[in-house]
Amino acid sequence: MLDLKQIEQAVTIISLEKKIAKEKLIEIIEAAIKTAYKKDYGNRDEEVNVKLDLANHSIEIAIEKTVVKEVTNPSLEISFEELGDDAANFSEGDMIELDVTDEVMSEENAESFGRIASQAARQVIIQKIGDTEKEKTYELFEGKEGQAISMKVEIVEGGKVIFDYNGNQVVLPKSEQVSRDNYSAPARFFIFVAEVSKSETGSPKVVLSRKRAEMVPAIFSEFVPEIEEGVITIDRVVRQAGIKTKMLVSTNYDEIDPVGTLIGQKGIRVKGVMDELSGEKIDIIPNSDDMSEVIKKALSPAEVLKVEVNYEENSANAYILPTERAKAVGKNGLNVNLATQLTDFKISIVDIEE
């Protein structure tokens, strides 16, 4: 049986929780019931009208047909002969509705149809809620791509972390989380808006992340006004999320030290960013036309004695004391690998005996 009272309660709850108009939800359910009827009682060519009145817990289902002298398509047409005594009230070409509510809701069919219609309505509503939430999320972040936005943790549920953003719930998926972060309500985190787009079909897509390398300069922009003003440029950034970031920075102003500006007085600026990244290490390297100097500093915190650059092979040898090898290479090769990514030069570490 199609329990209209239960449907009314569900519509009220969903409307409040998901902020979707009741009228829109009723339209969705009517469309689902129409589809269910055409699939199991009529056929796909029929014009079916469904009117759901949840206030009065009533439903009307009617088939729309055109009056013709001779029927060629029984799904869409009805003859004067079939109309019987009512034929005199119609002219050829008139559109009429045949009420099939009693037939569908009869004792014989009611249970089966109610089950089919309820399942269809549930599926369509779930899909619509998903579409509506995607569209709402798109509207929330439209024009904010590339920004880092501070949000408060609201719910941690399984692998998902749900944040509150201006009274709206937004999800940070597990694939974009950083294991070092301690997600617990009501802690605040910067979330990077990695992508805000629509497909050719108009389907919205929003990607939020704590993992992307671009998030680090986005957070620096919050702490260092010189970045927003264009005084300092972050030319390149590579990252092993939760462990270490390396950045190349530059400026067109001779009197400005880009590295010192990002570090800040007594390290206050870079510390603020590191705190936002749960203690992730950050190496800031001044960009230069002298690639040997860039590579030398990219291998920080190791002290590099000399760098030989082979521009033809895009490779370099970095000479160090054996005592500096662990620092230069890093745990599992992370430091030298990040330096290689940052400079686009394959870097080999070569020991020099004292």
C-alpha positions in Angstrom: 0.0 0.0 0.0 1.2 3.5 -0.8 1.4 5.1 2.6 0.7 8.8 1.9 0.9 9.8 5.5 4.4 8.3 5.8 5.4 10.0 2.6 4.1 13.3 4.0 6.3 12.9 7.1 9.3 12.0 5.0 8.8 15.1 2.8 8.6 17.4 5.8 11.8 16.0 7.4 13.8 16.0 4.1 12.6 19.5 3.3 13.8 20.9 6.7 17.1 19.0 6.8 18.1 19.4 3.2 16.5 22.8 2.6 14.6 21.6 -0.5 11.1 23.0 -1.1 8.2 20.7 -0.3 6.7 21.5 -3.7 9.8 20.3 -5.4 9.9 17.1 -3.5 6.2 16.4 -4.3 7.0 17.0 -8.0 9.8 14.4 -7.7 7.6 11.9 -6.1 4.8 12.4 -8.7 7.3 11.8 -11.4 8.5 8.6 -9.7 5.0 7.4 -9.4 4.3 8.2 -13.0 7.4 6.2 -14.0 6.4 3.3 -11.8 2.9 3.2 -13.3 4.1 3.3 -16.9 6.6 0.5 -16.2 4.3 -2.0 -14.4 0.7 -1.0 -15.4 0.7 0.9 -18.6 3.5 1.5 -21.2 6.1 4.1 -21.8 4.2 5.8 -24.6 1.3 6.7 -22.4 0.8 10.3 -21.1 0.3 9.8 -17.4 -0.7 12.5 -14.9 -0.2 12.1 -11.2 -1.5 14.5 -8.6 -0.4 14.0 -5.0 -2.2 15.9 -2.3 -0.3 15.2 0.9 -2.4 17.6 3.0 -5.4 15.4 2.3 -3.5 12.2 1.9 -4.9 11.6 -1.5 -3.6 10.7 -5.0 -5.1 10.9 -8.5 -3.6 9.0 -11.5 -5.0 9.7 -14.9 -4.2 8.7 -18.5 -4.3 11.5 -21.1 -5.7 10.6 -24.5 -6.8 12.3 -27.7 -10.3 11.7 -29.0 -10.2 10.3 -32.6 -12.6 8.7 -35.0 -10.2 5.8 -35.7 -7.5 4.7 -33.2 -4.0 4.1 -34.6 -2.2 4.3 -31.3 -4.2 2.9 -28.3 -1.7 4.3 -25.8 -2.4 7.9 -26.9 -5.8 7.8 -28.5 -9.4 6.9 -27.7 -12.3 6.5 -30.1 -15.9 7.9 -29.9 -17.1 4.3 -29.7 -15.0 3.6 -26.6 -16.4 6.8 -25.0 -19.9 5.3 -25.3 -22.6 7.6 -23.9 -20.0 10.3 -23.2 -19.0 10.6 -26.8 -21.6 13.4 -27.5 -19.7 15.7 -25.1 -16.5 15.6 -27.1 -15.1 16.6 -30.5 -12.4 15.0 -32.5 -9.0 16.2 -31.3 -10.2 16.9 -27.7 -7.8 15.8 -24.9 -9.4 13.9 -22.1 -8.1 12.3 -18.9 -9.1 8.8 -17.9 -9.0 8.3 -14.1 -7.3 5.0 -13.3 -6.8 5.7 -9.6 -9.4 3.2 -8.4 -7.9 0.5 -10.7 -4.4 1.1 -9.5 -5.3 1.4 -5.8 -7.7 -1.5 -5.8 -7.3 -4.2 -3.2 -5.8 -6.5 -5.8 -3.1 -4.0 -7.0 -2.6 -1.6 -4.1 0.1 -3.5 -2.2 2.2 -4.2 -5.3 1.9 -0.7 -6.7 2.5 0.9 -3.4 5.7 -1.0 -3.0 6.9 -0.3 -6.5 6.0 3.4 -6.3 7.6 3.8 -2.9 10.8 2.3 -4.0 10.9 4.5 -7.1 10.1 7.6 -5.1 12.9 6.8 -2.6 15.5 6.3 -5.3 14.6 9.5 -7.1 14.6 11.5 -3.9 18.0 10.2 -2.9 19.3 11.1 -6.4 17.7 14.5 -6.2 19.1 15.2 -2.8 22.5 14.3 -4.1 22.1 16.6 -7.1 20.8 19.4 -5.0 23.6 19.1 -2.5 26.2 19.1 -5.3 24.6 22.2 -6.8 24.5 23.9 -3.4 28.1 23.1 -2.8 29.0 24.5 -6.2 27.2 27.7 -5.4 29.0 28.0 -2.1 32.5 27.7 -3.6 31.9 29.3 -7.0 34.6 31.9 -7.6 36.7 30.6 -4.7 38.9 28.1 -6.6 42.5 28.2 -5.5 41.6 29.7 -2.0 42.2 28.2 1.4 39.2 28.7 3.6 39.0 28.2 7.4 36.3 25.8 8.4 35.1 24.1 11.6 34.9 20.3 12.0 31.3 19.4 12.7 31.1 15.6 12.3 33.7 12.8 11.9 31.9 9.9 10.4 33.7 6.8 9.2 36.2 8.0 6.6 34.5 11.3 6.0 35.0 14.6 7.8 32.1 17.0 7.6 32.9 20.7 8.0 30.6 23.6 8.8 31.0 26.5 6.3 28.6 29.4 6.8 26.0 27.1 8.2 26.4 24.5 5.4 27.8 21.0 5.7 30.6 20.2 3.3 32.5 16.9 3.1 36.3 16.4 3.0 36.7 12.9 1.5 39.2 10.5 2.9 41.2 10.7 -0.4 41.9 14.4 0.3 42.7 14.1 4.0 46.1 14.2 5.6 46.8 11.4 8.2 48.7 13.8 10.4 45.7 16.0 11.0 43.6 15.3 14.0 40.1 15.9 12.8 37.8 16.4 15.8 35.0 18.8 16.5 35.1 21.7 16.9 38.7 22.2 15.6 39.3 24.6 12.7 41.3 23.8 9.6 42.1 25.5 6.4 40.5 23.6 3.5 41.8 24.2 -0.1 39.3 24.7 -2.8 41.1 22.7 -5.5 38.4 22.6 -8.2 35.0 24.2 -8.9 33.7 23.3 -12.3 30.7 22.0 -14.4 30.8 19.3 -17.0 29.4 19.6 -20.5 26.1 18.3 -19.2 26.1 20.9 -16.4 26.9 18.5 -13.6 28.7 20.5 -10.8 32.0 19.3 -9.3 33.8 20.7 -6.3 37.0 19.2 -5.0 38.1 20.2 -1.4 41.5 19.1 -0.2 44.0 19.2 2.6 46.5 17.2 0.6 47.2 19.3 -2.6 50.6 21.0 -2.9 48.8 24.3 -4.0 47.2 24.5 -0.5 50.5 25.6 1.1 50.9 28.9 -0.9 47.2 29.5 -0.5 47.6 29.4 3.3 50.8 31.5 3.1 48.6 34.1 1.3 46.6 34.4 4.5 49.7 35.1 6.6 51.8 37.1 4.1 50.1 40.1 2.6 53.0 40.7 0.2 51.9 37.6 -1.8 48.4 39.0 -2.4 50.0 42.4 -3.3 52.3 40.7 -5.9 55.5 41.7 -4.1 56.5 38.1 -3.6 55.8 35.2 -5.9 55.7 31.5 -5.0 57.1 30.1 -8.3 56.8 26.4 -7.5 55.8 24.1 -4.7 56.2 20.4 -4.1 54.8 18.5 -1.2 54.6 15.2 0.7 51.5 16.1 2.6 51.9 15.9 6.4 55.7 15.6 6.2 57.4 18.3 4.1 56.9 21.0 1.6 59.6 22.8 -0.5 58.9 26.1 -2.2 60.7 28.3 -4.7 60.1 32.0 -4.1 61.1 35.2 -5.8 60.5 39.0 -6.0 61.1 41.8 -8.5 62.1 44.2 -5.7 65.9 44.3 -4.9 65.3 45.6 -1.4 63.0 42.7 -0.5 64.2 39.3 0.8 61.4 36.9 -0.3 62.6 34.1 2.0 62.8 36.3 5.1 59.5 37.9 4.3 57.8 34.5 4.2 59.6 33.3 7.4 58.6 36.5 9.2 60.1 38.2 12.3 61.4 35.4 14.6 59.8 32.9 12.3 56.2 33.9 13.2 54.8 33.7 9.7 56.1 30.3 8.6 55.3 29.0 12.1 51.7 30.1 11.7 51.5 28.1 8.4 53.3 25.1 9.8 50.8 25.1 12.7 47.9 25.2 10.2 49.5 22.1 8.5 49.8 20.2 11.8 53.5 20.7 12.1 54.5 19.9 8.5 58.1 21.1 7.7 58.5 23.8 5.1 61.7 24.7 3.2 61.6 28.0 1.5 64.2 28.4 -1.3 65.0 31.6 -3.2 64.6 31.2 -7.0 67.6 32.1 -9.1 69.1 31.8 -12.6 72.0 30.0 -10.9 70.7 26.4 -10.9 73.6 25.1 -8.8 72.7 27.6 -6.0 69.0 26.6 -6.2 69.8 22.9 -6.0 72.2 23.5 -3.1 69.5 25.2 -1.1 66.8 22.8 -2.3 68.7 20.0 -0.4 68.2 21.9 2.9 68.7 21.1 5.7 71.8 19.4 4.4 75.0 21.5 4.0 76.0 21.1 0.3 79.7 21.9 -0.5 79.4 22.1 -4.3 76.9 21.4 -7.1 77.9 20.4 -10.7 75.0 20.9 -13.2 74.7 19.1 -16.5 72.1 21.1 -18.4 72.2 18.8 -21.4 71.1 15.8 -19.3 69.1 17.8 -16.8 71.0 16.3 -14.0 73.3 17.4 -11.2 75.8 16.1 -8.7 75.6 17.5 -5.2 78.8 17.0 -3.2 78.5 16.7 0.6 80.4 15.3 3.6 79.3 11.8 4.5 77.9 13.1 7.8 75.4 15.2 5.8 74.1 12.3 3.6 71.2 11.4 5.9 70.0 15.0 5.8 70.4 15.4 2.1 68.7 12.1 1.2 66.0 12.3 3.9 63.9 9.4 5.2 63.1 7.0 2.4 64.8 9.5 0.0 62.1 12.1 0.5 64.4 15.2 0.8 66.3 14.5 -2.4 63.2 13.4 -4.3 61.4 16.7 -3.4 64.4 18.7 -4.4 64.4 16.8 -7.7 60.7 17.6 -8.3 61.2 21.2 -7.3 64.1 21.8 -9.7 63.3 19.4 -12.5 66.9 18.2 -12.3 67.9 14.6 -11.4 70.1 15.1 -8.3 72.8 12.6 -7.3 74.3 12.9 -3.9 78.1 12.4 -3.9 80.2 12.0 -0.8 83.5 13.9 -0.4 85.9 12.5 2.1 87.3 15.0 4.6 
